[in-house]
Amino acid sequence: MIEYAIYFAFGCFSLGLLMNLWQIVFASGVGDRVLALDTMVINMIALLVLFGLMAGTEMFFEAAMIIAMLGFVSTVAYARFMLRGNIIE
């Protein structure tokens, strides 16, 4: 039964990734694109965790943590670039 739930979650998060990709390509503003990129990072983390559950290994959970940290830093850098025009002062 849990396998069906994992496959359903894979489908939902994959569909979310496709919708975010659509938003990145066809968004009108930079803020919308940054928000879509941040949401893509969250969906990728969820897919990695689901794949780790399916494979039965903890390696994917560690990779998800690393991607979460990189996603946070990149979102902060994008926001700072949009507000100030530079990242490092």
Backbone as CSV, one residue per row, in Angstrom:
resi,resn,N_x,N_y,N_z,CA_x,CA_y,CA_z,C_x,C_y,C_z
1,MET,0.825,-1.195,0.000,0.000,0.000,0.000,0.869,1.259,0.000
2,ILE,1.964,1.246,0.743,2.821,2.428,0.798,3.487,2.693,-0.556
3,GLU,3.698,1.639,-1.341,4.295,1.823,-2.665,3.392,2.667,-3.554
4,TYR,2.070,2.427,-3.471,1.139,3.212,-4.273,1.149,4.675,-3.848
5,ALA,1.269,4.921,-2.567,1.327,6.293,-2.075,2.608,6.987,-2.550
6,ILE,3.709,6.253,-2.557,4.972,6.836,-3.025,4.898,7.135,-4.512
7,TYR,4.324,6.231,-5.295,4.185,6.484,-6.731,3.254,7.664,-7.003
8,PHE,2.180,7.763,-6.242,1.277,8.905,-6.384,1.989,10.216,-6.044
9,ALA,2.782,10.207,-4.973,3.528,11.409,-4.587,4.571,11.758,-5.646
10,PHE,5.230,10.729,-6.231,6.161,10.979,-7.335,5.455,11.710,-8.473
11,GLY,4.276,11.247,-8.826,3.524,11.877,-9.911,3.149,13.314,-9.587
12,CYS,2.706,13.543,-8.359,2.299,14.895,-7.965,3.477,15.865,-7.969
13,PHE,4.597,15.450,-7.388,5.749,16.351,-7.344,6.383,16.532,-8.722
14,SER,6.320,15.499,-9.564,6.823,15.656,-10.929,5.954,16.627,-11.718
15,LEU,4.646,16.546,-11.535,3.750,17.498,-12.179,4.015,18.917,-11.668
16,GLY,4.301,19.048,-10.377,4.657,20.348,-9.823,5.938,20.900,-10.432
17,LEU,6.919,20.029,-10.670,8.153,20.469,-11.324,7.886,20.968,-12.736
18,LEU,7.035,20.264,-13.464,6.704,20.712,-14.815,5.978,22.055,-14.803
19,MET,5.097,22.248,-13.858,4.400,23.536,-13.754,5.361,24.662,-13.405
20,ASN,6.329,24.372,-12.534,7.327,25.396,-12.196,8.211,25.718,-13.391
21,LEU,8.553,24.702,-14.175,9.345,24.934,-15.377,8.576,25.809,-16.356
22,TRP,7.287,25.567,-16.490,6.438,26.408,-17.333,6.453,27.851,-16.836
23,GLN,6.376,28.027,-15.527,6.373,29.368,-14.945,7.705,30.071,-15.165
24,ILE,8.797,29.335,-15.098,10.116,29.940,-15.319,10.243,30.427,-16.754
25,VAL,9.745,29.646,-17.700,9.888,30.011,-19.106,8.965,31.169,-19.483
26,PHE,7.727,31.153,-18.989,6.734,32.110,-19.470,6.335,33.172,-18.448
27,ALA,7.059,33.337,-17.359,6.713,34.348,-16.355,7.041,35.739,-16.879
28,SER,6.284,36.713,-16.405,6.488,38.078,-16.884,7.562,38.823,-16.092
29,GLY,7.722,38.503,-14.817,8.682,39.234,-14.004,9.763,38.337,-13.423
30,VAL,10.822,38.990,-12.972,11.939,38.251,-12.392,11.546,37.641,-11.049
31,GLY,10.721,38.329,-10.287,10.294,37.805,-8.989,9.520,36.512,-9.122
32,ASP,8.671,36.430,-10.154,7.925,35.194,-10.388,8.860,34.045,-10.739
33,ARG,9.896,34.336,-11.495,10.859,33.292,-11.871,11.663,32.816,-10.672
34,VAL,12.052,33.733,-9.806,12.796,33.355,-8.602,11.923,32.506,-7.692
35,LEU,10.676,32.876,-7.548,9.760,32.090,-6.731,9.555,30.695,-7.317
36,ALA,9.460,30.592,-8.644,9.318,29.287,-9.286,10.579,28.444,-9.095
37,LEU,11.752,29.063,-9.154,12.993,28.326,-8.908,13.062,27.805,-7.478
38,ASP,12.630,28.621,-6.537,12.638,28.194,-5.141,11.659,27.035,-4.931
39,THR,10.518,27.102,-5.571,9.554,26.019,-5.460,10.077,24.755,-6.146
40,MET,10.838,24.912,-7.223,11.449,23.744,-7.865,12.428,23.060,-6.934
41,VAL,13.178,23.843,-6.170,14.111,23.261,-5.205,13.347,22.451,-4.161
42,ILE,12.233,22.973,-3.697,11.435,22.255,-2.704,10.889,20.959,-3.287
43,ASN,10.426,21.002,-4.537,9.928,19.784,-5.173,11.043,18.762,-5.382
44,MET,12.236,19.223,-5.728,13.359,18.285,-5.894,13.742,17.643,-4.565
45,ILE,13.679,18.400,-3.493,13.955,17.833,-2.168,12.933,16.753,-1.844
46,ALA,11.672,17.026,-2.137,10.627,16.031,-1.881,10.841,14.786,-2.728
47,LEU,11.220,14.948,-3.991,11.482,13.786,-4.836,12.671,12.975,-4.344
48,LEU,13.705,13.655,-3.867,14.857,12.927,-3.324,14.484,12.141,-2.076
49,VAL,13.689,12.731,-1.213,13.257,12.025,-0.001,12.394,10.828,-0.365
50,LEU,11.498,11.000,-1.322,10.664,9.878,-1.752,11.504,8.768,-2.370
51,PHE,12.494,9.150,-3.172,13.363,8.135,-3.771,14.179,7.422,-2.697
52,GLY,14.598,8.152,-1.671,15.305,7.528,-0.556,14.420,6.554,0.206
53,LEU,13.149,6.900,0.374,12.215,5.967,1.011,12.032,4.710,0.175
54,MET,11.932,4.896,-1.128,11.723,3.755,-2.005,12.963,2.864,-2.079
55,ALA,14.142,3.476,-2.103,15.385,2.709,-2.206,15.816,2.145,-0.857
56,GLY,15.355,2.728,0.232,15.715,2.236,1.554,17.112,2.613,1.999
57,THR,17.614,3.740,1.549,18.942,4.191,1.943,18.874,5.629,2.449
58,GLU,19.821,5.981,3.313,19.842,7.326,3.879,20.668,8.309,3.066
59,MET,21.336,7.845,2.035,22.197,8.711,1.248,21.385,9.835,0.586
60,PHE,20.182,9.538,0.160,19.361,10.538,-0.514,18.857,11.598,0.459
61,PHE,18.704,11.247,1.726,18.294,12.236,2.721,19.401,13.263,2.944
62,GLU,20.646,12.804,2.948,21.768,13.736,3.093,21.887,14.643,1.873
63,ALA,21.659,14.066,0.690,21.684,14.885,-0.528,20.561,15.917,-0.500
64,ALA,19.401,15.541,0.043,18.286,16.480,0.148,18.637,17.626,1.094
65,MET,19.346,17.340,2.169,19.759,18.403,3.096,20.737,19.370,2.438
66,ILE,21.659,18.842,1.657,22.623,19.700,0.967,21.907,20.580,-0.055
67,ILE,20.981,20.004,-0.802,20.236,20.788,-1.786,19.372,21.840,-1.095
68,ALA,18.829,21.520,0.081,18.033,22.496,0.829,18.891,23.685,1.236
69,MET,20.100,23.417,1.701,20.983,24.525,2.079,21.361,25.364,0.875
70,LEU,21.682,24.724,-0.242,22.036,25.469,-1.448,20.834,26.253,-1.984
71,GLY,19.659,25.687,-1.889,18.460,26.400,-2.333,18.188,27.636,-1.508
72,PHE,18.382,27.532,-0.197,18.181,28.690,0.666,19.176,29.792,0.333
73,VAL,20.437,29.433,0.181,21.467,30.433,-0.112,21.216,31.080,-1.471
74,SER,20.818,30.286,-2.457,20.579,30.862,-3.780,19.354,31.775,-3.774
75,THR,18.331,31.444,-3.012,17.161,32.317,-2.930,17.515,33.640,-2.267
76,VAL,18.305,33.590,-1.226,18.743,34.827,-0.566,19.605,35.654,-1.513
77,ALA,20.480,35.004,-2.276,21.331,35.730,-3.221,20.498,36.379,-4.323
78,TYR,19.505,35.660,-4.844,18.629,36.238,-5.860,17.866,37.442,-5.309
79,ALA,17.339,37.303,-4.099,16.577,38.406,-3.510,17.471,39.621,-3.287
80,ARG,18.674,39.371,-2.838,19.593,40.483,-2.608,19.988,41.153,-3.922
81,PHE,20.162,40.335,-4.962,20.497,40.897,-6.271,19.347,41.736,-6.806
82,MET,18.111,41.287,-6.589,16.960,42.050,-7.071,16.806,43.362,-6.314
83,LEU,17.127,43.368,-5.024,16.960,44.588,-4.236,18.097,45.582,-4.442
84,ARG,19.335,45.103,-4.481,20.483,46.006,-4.475,21.262,46.058,-5.782
85,GLY,21.138,45.021,-6.607,21.880,45.003,-7.860,23.226,44.333,-7.759
86,ASN,23.667,44.011,-6.542,24.905,43.255,-6.358,24.685,42.249,-5.236
87,ILE,25.518,41.251,-5.194,25.365,40.208,-4.188,26.356,40.397,-3.057
88,ILE,27.613,40.638,-3.417,28.677,40.794,-2.421,29.086,42.256,-2.383
89,GLU,29.106,42.820,-1.188,29.510,44.224,-1.054,30.969,44.342,-0.725
